[in-house]
Amino acid sequence: MRDALRTVFVIGATLMLASCSLFGDKEKELEPKELVSIEQKVRIRKAWSANLGGDAEFLRVALRPVSDGNRIYAASRNGNVAAFDPDSGKQVWRSKLDIDLSAGPGVGANHVVVITVDGNAILLDASTGAEKWRADIDGESLARPVIKNDLVIVQTIDNQLRALSLFDGRERWSVVQTTPVLTMRGSSSPVVAGTAVVAGFDNGRLVSVNLETGDVNWNAMLSPPKGRSDLDRLADLDGEITVIGQDIYAAGYQGRLASLAAESGQVLWSRELSSYVGVSADWNSVYTTRDNGEIVALVRSSGVESWRNDALLRREPTLPVPFNTMVVVGDLEGYLHFFNNFDGAPVARVRHSGKAVTSNPIVVGNRLVVQGDGGTITAYEVVDQQPKRKAPDVATDGT
């Protein structure tokens, strides 16, 4: 079964490449939009930086930092997993697993989990980095795993969602969705909403599953396939799913962005919009990046568009992540772009590294933490810009 599904994916990928080649003969590919100078209205400072190694450029793996509130955990393509102090960036521990990784880490219940390229989940002790167990998940995963209660939730690219026992890695339940002939490389990462786990699949469906039993609570078609050809009917849900209170936000490629009720799956509102990075949110707005690189903000309660910014067209920006009074995206040249979350105006830009930033930044306390495809992890903070005083508040020694 596993080999058959891989064959279907390979056939689909071949068809897609053939189609792209055909279109490429007719029309020259558009170049990324050039950056223009902006006024740096907000000062961004590097707080600390570390390097895990393991160049992952162009691989589109699901490796990005995560925090449990006490430490920051990160993993590299070449099998390094490390814990860092969030204030100083000092490395607390590092485990060298000597195997390539494709997804993670996930953290919870004092454990860290990562996924290998050959389809194994590896559980580590969050305090020491010591390995607890390895379990075969029977497929490649490009989705960040989740730890909740006594379960490790993993999703594979063949549209299977599995729950493993936190204690020994044995499978507790699994849910399978159909796999279309053509799919994009990637998977959305499952998220926990109350007593359920919610996952998006390549067939355009969003599914809520009871954490304890594996029973499906509801199954919603978020991104219905359209068109006659397999290429036209691509409708993957590969991006970030966000939960705020009792509301779920998700977006699909060649589909729509929607708000759904967590308990029932009922669509509260939706907008026609194509995205493969998904949705982020704060208490007022939801944010996404369209498939052409345009940044869009919508009112969270209604879906009414607030603003859009096309400064990063074709620059492959990441999902906009709320940070301070801004949203932040990385791009294919390693730049981080900061936009005002009220009107979308650019307020700052820094270059993380010479390698692309394809994984979404995360916010830990008052800092932004970014992992570039070159393996560099950096924490940034906003510099307080107080008006300069003519005299110091306190006299210094010798005055």
Beta strands, then each sheet from edge to edge (+ up, - down):
strand 1: 44-51
strand 2: 62-63
strand 3: 66-67
strand 4: 72-75
strand 5: 80-84
strand 6: 91-96
strand 7: 101-108
strand 8: 111-116
strand 9: 120-125
strand 10: 131-136
strand 11: 146-148
strand 12: 151-156
strand 13: 160-165
strand 14: 171-176
strand 15: 191-193
strand 16: 196-200
strand 17: 205-210
strand 18: 216-221
strand 19: 242-244
strand 20: 247-251
strand 21: 256-261
strand 22: 267-272
strand 23: 280-281
strand 24: 285-289
strand 25: 295-299
strand 26: 305-309
strand 27: 321-323
strand 28: 326-330
strand 29: 335-340
strand 30: 346-351
strand 31: 362-364
strand 32: 367-371
strand 33: 376-382
sheet 1: 1+ 33- 32+ 31-
sheet 2: 2+ 7+ 8- 9+ 10-
sheet 3: 3+ 4- 5+ 6-
sheet 4: 11+ 12- 13+ 14-
sheet 5: 15+ 16- 17+ 18-
sheet 6: 19+ 20- 21+ 22-
sheet 7: 23+ 24- 25+ 26-
sheet 8: 27+ 28- 29+ 30-
end
